[in-house]
Amino acid sequence: MTITCLHTGQSHVDGFTRLFVAEGWDGALEHIVREDLLSRAQTDGIEAVAADVAAVLEQFTQDDTVLCTCSTLGALVERLGGDNVLRIDRPAMEEAASHRSVMLAICLESTRGPSVALFQDCNKGTVPDVVFCEDAWPYFEAGDMLGFNRAIAQSVGAAMVAAPQTDCIVLAQASMQGAAPYLMDIGVPVLATPPLAVRRAIKIARR
């Protein structure tokens, strides 16, 4: 059994390797890093990378499990892939759908559309509140993960003041997982996408 992670950032490789080990995965684990897919999707739109994403997915058979860790590409990989292809944010969105008022935190505008659409699909059309952590991404690009995580937490905290009815927060991008510890005292569940997606990918592979 092999699980392959499709990343759009090299920084995800070590983190996801550790998560799979922590969850007891004893099969083969491989990583494909295509930073160009995210950069092109941001500048030219999702459909501009559809052919390249399809070419990546065509490498795999139904016996392989593929986890796409980029939320921007999520809807695309679901459209082009089969039951063995998992988008990073689906398990978290499905869990969040049981809550009445959900806030999605994003750091890239290219994530907004796919994330909101997925949540609405999981929650019968309910529209979530979206907080755009626009000050955070430059820290990520500079490799300053401490600054990145703190900027996310600051934006989410400010948004919670304006939307006190929120009873669940989803950190919609895999890169945002590190902000969760800074939100421990916020008073509502905070869902990070990687742990839930890794558990689902293992279930798919073992099935």
Wavefront OBJ file of the C-alpha trace (Angstrom):
o trace
v 0.000 0.000 0.000
v 1.281 3.456 -0.930
v 0.026 6.894 0.011
v 1.306 9.795 -2.076
v 0.979 13.399 -0.941
v 0.695 16.075 -3.610
v 2.091 19.285 -2.132
v 2.472 22.796 -3.501
v 5.129 23.666 -0.926
v 8.326 21.830 0.050
v 7.780 22.815 3.674
v 4.882 20.351 3.967
v 6.965 17.226 3.367
v 8.484 16.830 6.832
v 5.306 17.808 8.670
v 3.111 15.311 6.842
v 5.730 12.583 7.196
v 5.621 13.099 10.971
v 1.813 13.074 10.993
v 1.627 9.762 9.144
v 4.159 8.220 11.520
v 2.205 9.528 14.517
v -0.993 7.981 13.143
v 0.675 4.581 12.806
v 0.975 4.385 9.029
v 3.346 1.512 8.230
v 3.000 1.473 4.455
v 4.951 3.366 1.827
v 4.702 7.163 1.850
v 5.774 9.317 -1.081
v 5.680 13.037 -1.780
v 5.289 15.059 -4.970
v 6.033 18.788 -4.678
v 4.676 21.085 -7.409
v 4.998 24.675 -6.229
v 4.286 25.852 -9.762
v 0.692 24.621 -9.595
v -0.259 26.984 -6.778
v 1.584 29.986 -8.198
v -0.060 29.529 -11.604
v -3.491 28.924 -10.085
v -3.148 32.179 -8.167
v -2.181 34.222 -11.207
v -4.091 32.496 -14.032
v -6.954 30.711 -12.290
v -7.626 27.102 -11.369
v -8.448 25.898 -14.872
v -4.993 26.965 -16.042
v -3.462 24.059 -14.111
v -6.172 21.460 -14.777
v -4.188 19.628 -17.459
v -1.079 19.425 -15.281
v -3.054 18.195 -12.263
v -4.730 15.576 -14.446
v -1.317 14.438 -15.685
v -0.113 14.007 -12.097
v -3.181 11.996 -11.094
v -2.942 9.771 -14.169
v 0.268 8.316 -12.720
v -1.741 6.481 -10.072
v -4.036 3.470 -10.099
v -7.041 2.733 -7.895
v -4.688 0.787 -5.629
v -2.852 4.013 -4.759
v -4.102 6.667 -2.358
v -3.413 10.325 -3.150
v -3.733 13.152 -0.619
v -3.677 16.655 -2.117
v -2.508 18.986 0.636
v -3.308 22.212 -1.238
v -6.783 23.589 -0.502
v -6.675 25.834 -3.579
v -6.515 22.728 -5.777
v -9.045 20.757 -3.728
v -12.100 21.010 -5.966
v -9.955 20.325 -9.017
v -8.432 17.096 -7.682
v -11.859 15.863 -6.602
v -13.221 16.536 -10.077
v -10.319 14.863 -11.852
v -9.573 12.040 -9.429
v -11.396 8.962 -8.215
v -12.410 7.641 -4.821
v -8.747 7.112 -3.976
v -7.978 10.859 -4.222
v -8.588 12.958 -1.108
v -8.521 16.724 -0.772
v -6.927 18.020 2.410
v -9.899 19.978 3.721
v -12.844 17.618 3.195
v -12.622 15.722 6.523
v -12.398 18.976 8.510
v -15.289 20.557 6.607
v -17.429 17.483 7.175
v -16.730 17.638 10.896
v -17.388 21.387 11.023
v -20.735 20.891 9.289
v -22.235 19.611 12.548
v -21.828 23.077 14.100
v -24.343 25.915 13.795
v -22.025 28.850 13.088
v -18.641 28.210 11.495
v -15.762 30.545 10.725
v -13.301 29.650 7.965
v -9.865 31.207 8.312
v -7.876 31.562 5.075
v -4.578 33.183 4.122
v -4.915 33.172 0.329
v -7.759 34.566 -1.756
v -7.382 31.594 -4.102
v -8.518 29.385 -1.218
v -11.733 31.307 -0.528
v -13.862 29.927 -3.370
v -12.930 26.233 -3.033
v -13.165 26.306 0.773
v -16.548 28.032 0.929
v -17.973 25.794 -1.798
v -16.814 22.662 -0.009
v -18.282 23.784 3.298
v -21.609 24.564 1.642
v -21.561 21.146 0.002
v -20.997 19.500 3.391
v -23.519 21.678 5.223
v -26.472 21.889 2.821
v -25.690 25.348 1.491
v -25.025 27.118 4.798
v -22.680 30.063 4.274
v -19.757 30.276 6.737
v -18.130 33.434 8.016
v -14.742 33.875 6.346
v -11.819 35.665 7.938
v -9.059 36.554 5.501
v -5.752 36.614 7.388
v -4.202 38.869 4.784
v -1.218 39.903 6.916
v -0.078 36.309 7.510
v 1.070 34.964 4.135
v 4.160 37.194 3.746
v 5.504 35.621 6.943
v 4.994 32.164 5.451
v 6.766 33.123 2.231
v 9.660 34.466 4.305
v 9.882 31.228 6.283
v 8.859 32.940 9.524
v 6.398 30.370 10.857
v 6.200 31.976 14.292
v 5.141 35.277 12.748
v 2.782 33.424 10.399
v 1.022 31.577 13.208
v 0.739 34.645 15.403
v -0.670 36.745 12.559
v -3.354 34.106 11.927
v -4.250 33.957 15.603
v -4.479 37.748 15.781
v -6.812 37.931 12.764
v -9.016 35.099 14.031
v -9.179 36.618 17.511
v -10.290 39.966 16.102
v -12.891 38.266 13.906
v -14.277 36.371 16.884
v -14.959 39.669 18.663
v -17.087 40.696 15.682
v -18.797 37.283 15.411
v -19.258 35.982 18.970
v -21.877 33.475 17.833
v -19.177 31.361 16.160
v -19.007 27.874 17.642
v -16.297 26.306 15.442
v -13.243 27.580 13.563
v -11.646 25.833 10.593
v -8.077 26.687 9.647
v -8.755 26.046 5.974
v -5.175 25.656 4.694
v -2.751 22.929 5.745
v -0.035 25.506 6.378
v -2.197 27.105 9.077
v -2.074 24.131 11.450
v 0.619 25.725 13.591
v -1.750 28.538 14.584
v -4.054 26.141 16.451
v -2.063 26.197 19.731
v -2.324 30.002 19.778
v -6.113 29.673 19.703
v -6.500 27.158 22.526
v -8.136 29.704 24.830
v -10.598 31.055 22.281
v -13.437 28.969 23.689
v -14.591 27.001 20.615
v -13.207 23.982 18.701
v -10.427 24.811 16.240
v -10.074 22.309 13.407
v -6.797 22.021 11.503
v -7.053 20.088 8.248
v -3.863 17.926 8.220
v -4.513 15.510 11.145
v -8.060 14.711 10.031
v -6.988 14.275 6.401
v -4.094 11.984 7.314
v -6.427 9.721 9.300
v -8.886 9.597 6.386
v -6.104 8.846 3.868
v -4.932 5.920 5.989
v -8.486 4.550 6.139
v -8.798 4.823 2.358
v -5.455 3.077 1.827
v -6.248 0.228 4.225
v -9.695 -0.217 2.734
l 1 2 3 4 5 6 7 8 9 10 11 12 13 14 15 16 17 18 19 20 21 22 23 24 25 26 27 28 29 30 31 32 33 34 35 36 37 38 39 40 41 42 43 44 45 46 47 48 49 50 51 52 53 54 55 56 57 58 59 60 61 62 63 64 65 66 67 68 69 70 71 72 73 74 75 76 77 78 79 80 81 82 83 84 85 86 87 88 89 90 91 92 93 94 95 96 97 98 99 100 101 102 103 104 105 106 107 108 109 110 111 112 113 114 115 116 117 118 119 120 121 122 123 124 125 126 127 128 129 130 131 132 133 134 135 136 137 138 139 140 141 142 143 144 145 146 147 148 149 150 151 152 153 154 155 156 157 158 159 160 161 162 163 164 165 166 167 168 169 170 171 172 173 174 175 176 177 178 179 180 181 182 183 184 185 186 187 188 189 190 191 192 193 194 195 196 197 198 199 200 201 202 203 204 205 206 207
